[in-house]
């Protein structure tokens, strides 16, 4: 069995190891660029990702040394200005949870182009969306909405957008 040099299991600096497990609010920055390619489909898709654990499904953030490494899930905050939307998309490989911290978020669960159910979630409300289920988000309020996004894998596959979505065919370049 190989020797594990993990500082928790060895005589490594426990204080330094502990500090490596913490991501403070003050050390986070909203990233308005990671999803900016979606603005090609309309200004309503402008929103910011605030990463804590892992990098989520869109974008390559391997050089962001503030992100805590992901072992089995990702966690970020999404900042939706008033009127902003997260377009309908599907994570085929993993479930995704949304937990509202501020404001209100209208969440849609979609089945095909013509069938959807919507619910408005507020402070400390959440929804867990199974893998393979299409979902969307919208801030219909007049203040910013902030919510946690938890994706149940270390590095999710890039989500897909249905043919009826304004995001269908939009690329990062």
C-alpha atoms as a printed R data frame, in Angstrom:
    type eleno elety resid chain resno       x      y       z
1   ATOM     1    CA   UNK     A     1   0.000  0.000   0.000
2   ATOM     2    CA   UNK     A     2   1.514  3.373  -1.018
3   ATOM     3    CA   UNK     A     3   2.276  5.968   1.608
4   ATOM     4    CA   UNK     A     4  -0.326  8.736   1.705
5   ATOM     5    CA   UNK     A     5   1.274 12.155   2.106
6   ATOM     6    CA   UNK     A     6  -2.022 13.839   2.944
7   ATOM     7    CA   UNK     A     7  -1.169 16.403   5.663
8   ATOM     8    CA   UNK     A     8  -4.190 15.366   7.719
9   ATOM     9    CA   UNK     A     9  -2.952 11.787   7.957
10  ATOM    10    CA   UNK     A    10   0.702 12.708   8.452
11  ATOM    11    CA   UNK     A    11   2.511 15.161  10.658
12  ATOM    12    CA   UNK     A    12   1.984 17.917   8.084
13  ATOM    13    CA   UNK     A    13   1.004 21.407   9.192
14  ATOM    14    CA   UNK     A    14  -2.576 20.963  10.421
15  ATOM    15    CA   UNK     A    15  -3.232 24.720  10.438
16  ATOM    16    CA   UNK     A    16  -2.187 25.038   6.780
17  ATOM    17    CA   UNK     A    17  -4.261 21.972   5.881
18  ATOM    18    CA   UNK     A    18  -7.299 23.422   7.672
19  ATOM    19    CA   UNK     A    19  -6.896 26.744   5.851
20  ATOM    20    CA   UNK     A    20  -6.834 24.853   2.527
21  ATOM    21    CA   UNK     A    21 -10.371 23.617   3.241
22  ATOM    22    CA   UNK     A    22 -11.920 27.085   3.594
23  ATOM    23    CA   UNK     A    23 -13.368 29.411   0.949
24  ATOM    24    CA   UNK     A    24 -14.526 32.699   2.430
25  ATOM    25    CA   UNK     A    25 -17.132 35.032   0.970
26  ATOM    26    CA   UNK     A    26 -14.533 37.807   0.876
27  ATOM    27    CA   UNK     A    27 -12.221 35.691  -1.292
28  ATOM    28    CA   UNK     A    28 -14.916 35.074  -3.948
29  ATOM    29    CA   UNK     A    29 -15.499 37.194  -7.036
30  ATOM    30    CA   UNK     A    30 -18.511 37.094  -9.354
31  ATOM    31    CA   UNK     A    31 -17.403 35.781 -12.749
32  ATOM    32    CA   UNK     A    32 -19.560 37.473 -15.394
33  ATOM    33    CA   UNK     A    33 -17.480 35.968 -18.226
34  ATOM    34    CA   UNK     A    34 -17.888 32.212 -17.771
35  ATOM    35    CA   UNK     A    35 -21.467 32.243 -19.093
36  ATOM    36    CA   UNK     A    36 -21.176 35.375 -21.246
37  ATOM    37    CA   UNK     A    37 -21.229 33.285 -24.449
38  ATOM    38    CA   UNK     A    38 -24.931 32.721 -23.719
39  ATOM    39    CA   UNK     A    39 -25.576 36.448 -24.114
40  ATOM    40    CA   UNK     A    40 -25.347 35.820 -27.890
41  ATOM    41    CA   UNK     A    41 -28.929 34.575 -27.500
42  ATOM    42    CA   UNK     A    42 -30.011 37.691 -25.583
43  ATOM    43    CA   UNK     A    43 -29.031 40.092 -22.807
44  ATOM    44    CA   UNK     A    44 -31.403 38.314 -20.383
45  ATOM    45    CA   UNK     A    45 -28.854 35.475 -20.103
46  ATOM    46    CA   UNK     A    46 -26.266 37.706 -18.384
47  ATOM    47    CA   UNK     A    47 -25.496 36.295 -14.954
48  ATOM    48    CA   UNK     A    48 -22.490 35.613 -12.739
49  ATOM    49    CA   UNK     A    49 -21.044 32.440 -11.286
50  ATOM    50    CA   UNK     A    50 -19.289 32.637  -7.914
51  ATOM    51    CA   UNK     A    51 -17.253 29.455  -7.531
52  ATOM    52    CA   UNK     A    52 -16.473 27.735  -4.236
53  ATOM    53    CA   UNK     A    53 -15.913 23.992  -4.889
54  ATOM    54    CA   UNK     A    54 -14.986 22.818  -8.386
55  ATOM    55    CA   UNK     A    55 -15.896 24.721 -11.507
56  ATOM    56    CA   UNK     A    56 -19.282 23.475 -12.597
57  ATOM    57    CA   UNK     A    57 -20.147 22.252 -16.061
58  ATOM    58    CA   UNK     A    58 -19.439 25.291 -18.210
59  ATOM    59    CA   UNK     A    59 -16.034 26.840 -18.591
60  ATOM    60    CA   UNK     A    60 -12.513 25.803 -17.766
61  ATOM    61    CA   UNK     A    61 -11.369 27.279 -14.483
62  ATOM    62    CA   UNK     A    62  -8.346 25.101 -13.728
63  ATOM    63    CA   UNK     A    63  -6.211 28.224 -13.245
64  ATOM    64    CA   UNK     A    64  -8.511 29.726 -10.611
65  ATOM    65    CA   UNK     A    65  -6.504 28.919  -7.489
66  ATOM    66    CA   UNK     A    66  -9.281 30.188  -5.194
67  ATOM    67    CA   UNK     A    67 -11.530 27.227  -6.012
68  ATOM    68    CA   UNK     A    68 -11.510 24.416  -3.490
69  ATOM    69    CA   UNK     A    69 -10.817 21.134  -5.299
70  ATOM    70    CA   UNK     A    70 -13.852 18.972  -5.924
71  ATOM    71    CA   UNK     A    71 -13.877 15.407  -4.709
72  ATOM    72    CA   UNK     A    72 -17.465 14.478  -5.503
73  ATOM    73    CA   UNK     A    73 -19.576 17.605  -6.109
74  ATOM    74    CA   UNK     A    74 -19.385 21.224  -7.210
75  ATOM    75    CA   UNK     A    75 -20.788 24.199  -5.337
76  ATOM    76    CA   UNK     A    76 -21.128 27.713  -6.648
77  ATOM    77    CA   UNK     A    77 -23.404 30.667  -6.190
78  ATOM    78    CA   UNK     A    78 -25.300 32.073  -9.147
79  ATOM    79    CA   UNK     A    79 -26.092 35.765  -9.220
80  ATOM    80    CA   UNK     A    80 -29.153 36.595 -11.322
81  ATOM    81    CA   UNK     A    81 -29.874 40.303 -11.783
82  ATOM    82    CA   UNK     A    82 -33.553 41.267 -12.152
83  ATOM    83    CA   UNK     A    83 -34.913 39.807 -15.392
84  ATOM    84    CA   UNK     A    84 -31.951 37.465 -15.865
85  ATOM    85    CA   UNK     A    85 -32.489 33.876 -16.958
86  ATOM    86    CA   UNK     A    86 -30.679 30.592 -16.827
87  ATOM    87    CA   UNK     A    87 -31.787 28.964 -20.087
88  ATOM    88    CA   UNK     A    88 -33.452 25.589 -20.282
89  ATOM    89    CA   UNK     A    89 -30.751 22.940 -20.183
90  ATOM    90    CA   UNK     A    90 -30.231 19.320 -19.208
91  ATOM    91    CA   UNK     A    91 -27.466 17.662 -17.220
92  ATOM    92    CA   UNK     A    92 -27.645 14.100 -18.499
93  ATOM    93    CA   UNK     A    93 -25.044 12.751 -16.080
94  ATOM    94    CA   UNK     A    94 -25.920 14.217 -12.710
95  ATOM    95    CA   UNK     A    95 -28.517 15.774 -10.416
96  ATOM    96    CA   UNK     A    96 -28.394 19.497  -9.661
97  ATOM    97    CA   UNK     A    97 -29.730 21.355  -6.634
98  ATOM    98    CA   UNK     A    98 -30.640 25.037  -6.315
99  ATOM    99    CA   UNK     A    99 -30.857 26.601  -2.842
100 ATOM   100    CA   UNK     A   100 -32.029 30.232  -2.686
101 ATOM   101    CA   UNK     A   101 -30.042 32.615  -0.471
102 ATOM   102    CA   UNK     A   102 -31.478 35.979  -1.566
103 ATOM   103    CA   UNK     A   103 -34.387 37.122  -3.699
104 ATOM   104    CA   UNK     A   104 -36.718 34.846  -5.608
105 ATOM   105    CA   UNK     A   105 -36.048 32.454  -8.456
106 ATOM   106    CA   UNK     A   106 -38.686 31.053 -10.793
107 ATOM   107    CA   UNK     A   107 -37.657 27.480 -11.611
108 ATOM   108    CA   UNK     A   108 -39.034 25.606 -14.623
109 ATOM   109    CA   UNK     A   109 -39.128 21.849 -15.133
110 ATOM   110    CA   UNK     A   110 -39.586 21.102 -18.834
111 ATOM   111    CA   UNK     A   111 -40.757 18.102 -20.827
112 ATOM   112    CA   UNK     A   112 -40.333 18.815 -24.518
113 ATOM   113    CA   UNK     A   113 -40.958 22.126 -26.244
114 ATOM   114    CA   UNK     A   114 -44.520 22.672 -25.041
115 ATOM   115    CA   UNK     A   115 -44.817 21.327 -21.509
116 ATOM   116    CA   UNK     A   116 -43.374 22.983 -18.397
117 ATOM   117    CA   UNK     A   117 -44.188 23.490 -14.735
118 ATOM   118    CA   UNK     A   118 -42.947 26.581 -12.880
119 ATOM   119    CA   UNK     A   119 -42.462 27.265  -9.196
120 ATOM   120    CA   UNK     A   120 -41.118 30.373  -7.478
121 ATOM   121    CA   UNK     A   121 -38.589 29.691  -4.750
122 ATOM   122    CA   UNK     A   122 -37.583 32.195  -2.084
123 ATOM   123    CA   UNK     A   123 -35.208 32.464   0.848
124 ATOM   124    CA   UNK     A   124 -33.978 29.021   1.969
125 ATOM   125    CA   UNK     A   125 -36.198 27.163  -0.506
126 ATOM   126    CA   UNK     A   126 -34.619 24.567  -2.743
127 ATOM   127    CA   UNK     A   127 -35.216 22.166  -5.583
128 ATOM   128    CA   UNK     A   128 -33.262 19.059  -6.576
129 ATOM   129    CA   UNK     A   129 -33.468 18.224 -10.270
130 ATOM   130    CA   UNK     A   130 -32.638 14.629 -11.293
131 ATOM   131    CA   UNK     A   131 -30.198 13.820 -14.080
132 ATOM   132    CA   UNK     A   132 -31.830 13.922 -17.503
133 ATOM   133    CA   UNK     A   133 -34.550 16.426 -16.511
134 ATOM   134    CA   UNK     A   134 -34.622 19.783 -18.327
135 ATOM   135    CA   UNK     A   135 -34.656 22.861 -16.105
136 ATOM   136    CA   UNK     A   136 -34.579 26.659 -16.366
137 ATOM   137    CA   UNK     A   137 -34.343 29.644 -14.019
138 ATOM   138    CA   UNK     A   138 -35.506 33.245 -14.045
139 ATOM   139    CA   UNK     A   139 -35.356 36.183 -11.661
140 ATOM   140    CA   UNK     A   140 -38.728 37.894 -12.014
141 ATOM   141    CA   UNK     A   141 -38.110 40.154  -9.006
142 ATOM   142    CA   UNK     A   142 -36.718 43.663  -8.842
143 ATOM   143    CA   UNK     A   143 -33.617 42.767  -6.785
144 ATOM   144    CA   UNK     A   144 -30.704 40.441  -7.424
145 ATOM   145    CA   UNK     A   145 -31.286 36.770  -6.714
146 ATOM   146    CA   UNK     A   146 -28.440 34.725  -5.264
147 ATOM   147    CA   UNK     A   147 -28.614 30.971  -4.941
148 ATOM   148    CA   UNK     A   148 -26.360 27.969  -4.399
149 ATOM   149    CA   UNK     A   149 -25.880 25.554  -7.268
150 ATOM   150    CA   UNK     A   150 -24.744 22.085  -6.218
151 ATOM   151    CA   UNK     A   151 -23.920 19.529  -8.894
152 ATOM   152    CA   UNK     A   152 -23.357 15.956  -7.753
153 ATOM   153    CA   UNK     A   153 -20.074 15.120  -9.462
154 ATOM   154    CA   UNK     A   154 -16.496 16.371  -9.544
155 ATOM   155    CA   UNK     A   155 -16.667 17.640 -13.143
156 ATOM   156    CA   UNK     A   156 -20.089 17.563 -14.811
157 ATOM   157    CA   UNK     A   157 -20.491 17.024 -18.521
158 ATOM   158    CA   UNK     A   158 -21.354 20.138 -20.480
159 ATOM   159    CA   UNK     A   159 -25.165 20.433 -20.430
160 ATOM   160    CA   UNK     A   160 -27.218 20.252 -23.590
161 ATOM   161    CA   UNK     A   161 -29.817 22.698 -24.858
162 ATOM   162    CA   UNK     A   162 -32.945 21.438 -26.651
163 ATOM   163    CA   UNK     A   163 -33.606 22.410 -30.258
164 ATOM   164    CA   UNK     A   164 -36.388 24.791 -29.150
165 ATOM   165    CA   UNK     A   165 -34.023 26.697 -26.822
166 ATOM   166    CA   UNK     A   166 -32.571 30.064 -27.872
167 ATOM   167    CA   UNK     A   167 -29.264 28.611 -26.598
168 ATOM   168    CA   UNK     A   168 -29.298 25.700 -29.063
169 ATOM   169    CA   UNK     A   169 -26.268 25.973 -31.340
170 ATOM   170    CA   UNK     A   170 -24.607 28.791 -29.356
171 ATOM   171    CA   UNK     A   171 -20.916 28.087 -28.836
172 ATOM   172    CA   UNK     A   172 -18.303 29.470 -26.450
173 ATOM   173    CA   UNK     A   173 -16.190 30.986 -29.273
